[in-house]
Amino acid sequence: MFELTQKLIKLLGIDLERLRLEWISSAEGTRFAEVAREFTEKIRSLGPATLKQAA
């Protein structure tokens, strides 16, 4: 399913760096916070997203 999502993201012209999948247990609250912080910083550094126009 993730591969299908990646293909859709590419088709829409969205940078694949804007998509991230992490498997985190409910017992890993600290890890979740760390991943959320890292990904938020990454998205902010990429700036606004652009989408391709539909044909």
Backbone bond lengths (Angstrom), bond angles and torsions (degrees), N, CA, C in turn:
res aa  C-N    CA-C-N  psi(-1)  N-CA   C-N-CA  omega(-1)  CA-C   N-CA-C  phi
1 M - - - 1.447 - - 1.530 110.78 -
2 F 1.326 117.39 -36.75 1.462 120.23 179.87 1.524 111.06 -64.22
3 E 1.335 116.77 -37.15 1.459 120.23 179.46 1.532 110.37 -64.19
4 L 1.315 116.65 -39.24 1.458 121.25 177.35 1.533 110.42 -63.35
5 T 1.307 116.34 -41.32 1.459 121.17 177.85 1.526 110.25 -63.09
6 Q 1.326 117.07 -41.66 1.466 120.90 177.54 1.527 110.99 -60.39
7 K 1.314 117.04 -42.54 1.465 120.91 179.34 1.525 110.81 -63.07
8 L 1.325 116.81 -41.89 1.458 121.14 179.10 1.527 110.47 -64.00
9 I 1.304 116.52 -43.54 1.471 121.62 178.79 1.525 110.11 -59.65
10 K 1.348 116.90 -44.60 1.463 120.57 178.12 1.519 110.87 -63.03
11 L 1.324 116.97 -42.84 1.457 122.22 -179.69 1.529 111.36 -59.90
12 L 1.308 116.14 -36.61 1.462 121.24 179.30 1.527 112.58 -78.63
13 G 1.327 116.55 -7.36 1.459 120.39 179.31 1.514 114.04 81.20
14 I 1.313 116.63 21.81 1.465 121.26 178.98 1.522 108.29 -93.84
15 D 1.332 115.70 136.69 1.459 121.63 179.01 1.532 109.51 -60.62
16 L 1.327 116.66 130.78 1.472 120.65 -179.08 1.527 113.01 -63.71
17 E 1.323 117.43 -16.38 1.466 119.97 176.14 1.525 111.89 -68.29
18 R 1.321 116.64 -12.42 1.466 121.00 179.12 1.530 112.18 -86.71
19 L 1.307 116.45 3.19 1.464 121.85 -179.72 1.523 108.53 -121.89
20 R 1.302 116.66 130.28 1.471 120.56 -179.44 1.517 108.88 -144.56
21 L 1.326 115.80 137.62 1.454 121.07 177.07 1.526 108.14 -122.58
22 E 1.300 116.79 125.43 1.466 123.21 178.31 1.522 108.15 -130.84
23 W 1.305 116.50 135.39 1.459 121.20 173.77 1.518 107.58 -96.42
24 I 1.319 116.35 111.56 1.460 121.62 -177.05 1.524 108.57 -129.06
25 S 1.307 115.40 128.21 1.464 121.26 179.07 1.527 110.35 -70.49
26 S 1.311 116.20 154.66 1.463 120.13 176.74 1.528 111.47 -64.52
27 A 1.319 117.05 -18.00 1.460 121.46 178.16 1.535 112.17 -84.12
28 E 1.338 117.09 -3.55 1.455 121.07 -176.33 1.530 111.56 -106.56
29 G 1.316 116.10 58.37 1.462 120.63 -178.65 1.517 112.83 -60.69
30 T 1.318 116.61 -40.18 1.462 121.09 179.15 1.522 110.72 -64.67
31 R 1.319 117.00 -42.43 1.468 121.35 178.70 1.532 110.36 -64.64
32 F 1.328 117.01 -40.92 1.461 120.50 177.93 1.529 110.64 -59.69
33 A 1.333 116.39 -46.62 1.464 120.55 179.84 1.526 110.81 -61.16
34 E 1.313 117.18 -40.01 1.463 122.00 179.75 1.534 110.99 -64.61
35 V 1.318 116.64 -46.43 1.468 121.40 179.74 1.530 110.18 -64.33
36 A 1.324 117.46 -43.12 1.461 121.01 179.06 1.525 111.03 -61.93
37 R 1.321 117.20 -41.80 1.463 121.30 178.86 1.525 111.01 -64.86
38 E 1.358 116.91 -47.50 1.469 121.71 179.86 1.525 110.89 -59.80
39 F 1.328 116.75 -45.27 1.460 120.03 -176.98 1.531 110.85 -68.71
40 T 1.317 116.81 -38.41 1.461 120.49 177.11 1.526 110.31 -61.36
41 E 1.313 117.27 -43.88 1.464 121.10 177.61 1.529 110.90 -62.00
42 K 1.327 116.66 -41.20 1.460 121.41 179.77 1.526 110.72 -62.21
43 I 1.324 116.80 -47.21 1.461 121.40 -179.49 1.528 110.68 -63.19
44 R 1.314 117.22 -42.49 1.462 120.20 177.80 1.522 111.26 -61.69
45 S 1.334 117.49 -39.34 1.461 120.54 -179.93 1.526 111.81 -68.09
46 L 1.341 118.01 -26.86 1.458 121.75 179.17 1.530 111.87 -77.22
47 G 1.319 117.31 -23.13 1.462 120.87 -179.39 1.523 111.53 80.86
48 P 1.334 116.62 -169.61 1.454 121.30 -177.58 1.537 112.30 -62.20
49 A 1.316 115.33 143.57 1.466 121.22 178.67 1.525 109.93 -81.92
50 T 1.316 115.19 151.50 1.463 120.03 175.40 1.520 107.97 -120.32
51 L 1.308 115.45 144.71 1.466 121.04 178.09 1.515 108.64 -117.93
52 K 1.325 116.11 147.66 1.457 120.80 174.83 1.521 108.94 -73.81
53 Q 1.303 116.87 148.32 1.458 121.82 175.52 1.511 110.28 -75.56
54 A 1.305 117.70 140.41 1.459 122.09 177.09 1.522 108.95 -69.54
55 A 1.319 115.82 142.95 1.468 119.89 -178.56 1.510 111.36 -80.51
